[in-house]
Amino acid sequence: MFRKIALTLAAGALAASPFLATAIAAQAEPPRSITLYNAEDMGGTGVKITQDIGNLQEVSAEEGFDSTANDYAYSLRTEGQWQVCMDAGYKTNCMIVDGEIASLGDNGGAISSVRYVGPSRQTAAVAPVSPAPRPGTPATVAAADDDWQPMYNVDFLGNDYREIVYASAGNSWKTCKATCDGDRQCQAWTYVEPGRTEHGECFLKAPVPEPSESDCCISGIKGGASAGGAVGDAAIGRGLRRLGDTATNAAEDELNNAVDRKVRGLLVKIID
């Protein structure tokens, strides 16, 4: 009886305290940060970043050559998956990093923009952090397909039937994807990042046009396979995989049906 009363009081306290409920919800959020180090093996001075930064010149770093975190990193550590790019605006030699990268190799001292793309695919219980690459080895793209990811640095050019120019901040490729998912006509979408417009654009497409590599854009196909965090041509290959499998299966089914119709026709002639 006492335990029942205690549980009832606890539930009532939680319902009456939105601040407590918010705090508990926040604890459920996976951690997200990327720490850039100005020396290999996580040495030197770390600069910790917890939000998307399109130009690392906006982030102060006492030991940076221009007192910013631009072109600063020679090694890094992440909580969650992050995309790092060698130019501002998420352009040039972008890659997904997850965990520790002891040496960025040829990309050392070149990272200019970073953004969070999803929870880490590495867990202590299932998949320990991979050994750090040897100095001179570039970071690699995360390979697992646990969470759906769009095709980064990919543009579907043409076949637009609707264009959305976002009027305020806070929209992303996820907003564009959700719009496509809720539109019966939409078969594919391309999100154009801020630059040409202040807050980005979304293009809904039907039918699915041919994809091409482009630094401006993030794209996806309704019902398409996850690109798994891949970038450019690699993303196109992974993102179109299910579409290709579907087309192949459809062609095989049609061939089988044609053979079946032919056999049935011959049997009818023999019986007659």
N, C-alpha and C positions, 0 to 999 in steps of 0.2 A: 504494500500500500504506500509506504513511504517513497519507494523508488518511482511508482507511478506519478505521485504528486511532484517529485523532483523533476521528472522528465517533462511534465506538463508546464511547470514553471519555466524550465529552460526554453521550451518551444515558444512560450509567450514572450520571454525576454528577447529572443531572436526576432520574432515578428515585430516587436515594438522598437527595435533598434536597427534602422536602415544602415547606419554606419557600420555596425557589426556585420550585417549581411553582406555589405559591400566589401568589407575586409576579407571575409571568408571567400567570396567569389574571386577576389583578386589573388588569393593564395592558390586558387585552382589554375590560374593562368600559367602556362609554361614560361620559364625565364627566357629573356631575350636580351642579349648584349653581344657586342663585338669589341674586343680590346686589341688595339694596334700597338705593336712594339717597334721601337726604332733600332733594334738589333735582332739578330737571329736567336733561336732557342728561347724566345720570350724574354730576351734580355733588354737592357736599357730601360727607358721610361714608358709605361703603358698609358694609352689614352683610351678610356672606356666610353663606348657610344651605345645608347639604348633606343635610338629612333632612326628612321631613314634619313640619310644625309645625301642630298644630290650633289653637293660640292663641299669637300672636306676643308676647303679654305675657310668655311664658316666655323670650324672647330679649332679652338686654341690648343696649342701644344708648345710648351716652353722650349723644347729641344728641336722643334721643327725648323728647317732652314729659313722659312718665312714666318715662324712662330705660329704655324697652323699644322693640322694633321694631314694636309695634302702632301702626297708623295712621301709619306712618313714611314709606312710599315715595311719591315723586313721579316716579321713573323707576326702571328696573330692567334688569338683564342676566341672561340665563340660559344655562346649559349643559344642554341637553336641554329637554324640554317640561315646563312646570310649570302646575298649576292654582292660580290665586290667587282668593281670595274676600274679600268685604268684611266678613264677620263670622267670629267664631271657629267652629270645628267645620265648616268648609268649607260655609258657607251664605251666601246673598245675593250676587247679581250675580257669580257665579263665571265665570271665563274662562280659556282656555288661552293661555299666552304662550310664545314661542319666539324667542330672540335678544335684541335690544335694543329696549326701549321708552323713547324719549327723553322722553315725557310721558304720564302716565296720565290726563290730562285731568280729567274730573269724578270719577274714581276716585282721584285723587291724595290722599294722606294718609288712605286708608281701608282699605288691605289689612290683614286680621287673621288670615288663615291661608293656608298654602301647602303644596302637596304635588307630588312628582315623578310624572309620568304616562307618561314614555317618552323614548326617544332623540330628539335634535333631528331635524327633517325638513329642516334647512338645512345644506348642506355647501358648503365652499369651491369644490369642483370642479364641482358641479352647480347649486346654487342659493345664491348669495350671500345674506347677511343682507339682508332687505328694508329699504328706506330708512325711517328713523325717522319716525313720524307727526308732523305739525305739532302744536305746543302746543294743547291743548284737544281733541285727537282721542283717543277712548278706544282702548285696546288691542283688537286683534281676535283672533278664534279661529283657530288654525291650521287650514288647509283640506285638507291632503293626507290620503290614506288609506293610507299606507305600512304602518303597524302597526295591528293590530286594537285598537280602543278601545271600552269599554262606553258606555252611555248615562248620563252623569253627571247628578245631580239629577233622576232619574226613578225612579218607583215603579210596579211592577206590583202592583196591589191586588187580592187575592183569588186563588182557585184554588190555594191552598197545599195540598200534601199532605205536606210535611216541613218542619220548622223546626229549625235548628241554632243554638244559643246558644253562641258561642265562650267557652271557659273560660280562655283565655290570650291574651296579646298575640302579634302576629306574623301574624294572619290578615287578609285583605283581600278585595276583590271578586274577586281572582284565585283565592283559595281557594274561594270560593263558585262561581265559574264552573267550576273544575276538578271540583268535586263534581257539578255538573249535567251536565257533559260525560261523566262516568263513570256516569251513572244513565240507564238506557234509558227510564224513564218521564218524565224531566224534559224540558220543552220551553222553559222560561224560568226565570230566577232574579232575585232582588232581594237585594242586600246592604245591610243597615241599619247605618250607621256607629255607632261607640261613642257612647253618650249615654243612650239608653233602657236599654242594658245596658253593662257595663264594657268588653267586648272586641268588641262587634258581633254581628250575627246574619245568618243566611243562610236565605232561604226558597226552596224549590224548588217549581215550579209546572207544572201541566198541566190544561187547555190554556193557551195564552198569553192572559193577561188584558189588559184595556185599560190602557195606560200613562197616567200623569199626572205632571205636574211636581211635584217634592218635594225639599226641601233635605236630607232625611234619608238619601237612598238612591242606590245605583248599581245599574243593572239591565242585563240582556242576554238575548238570545234564542239558543238553541242553533242554530248554523248561520246566524245572522242577520248582516247586514252590519255593518261597523264604523261607529260613530258619529263616528269621526275626531276625537275630542276635543271634540265639541260638547256643549252643556249644555242641559238643560231641553227645551223644545218643539223646538228645533233638533236636539237629539239624537234625539228621538222620530222626527222626519221622516227622518233619515238611517238610524237603526237599523232602522226598519221597511221601508225601501225594498225590500230583497231579498224580504221576506215578501210585500209587495204585488205585486212582479213575479211571484213564484211563483203567487200566487192568480190574477192576471190571465192568466198563461199556461195555468193549469189550466182556467180558464173558457173560454178560446179553444179549447183542445183538445177540451173536452166539446162545445162548439158544433159544431166541425168534424166530430166523430164522429157527432153527431146528424144533421147534413146528409148525411153519407155513408150512414148507415143508411137515411135517407129515400129517397135516390137508388137505392140497391140494391133497396129494396122496390118502387119504381116500375118498375125494370128487370125484376124478376121477374114483375110483373103483365103487362107488355108482351109478354114472351117466352111466358108461358102463353097 
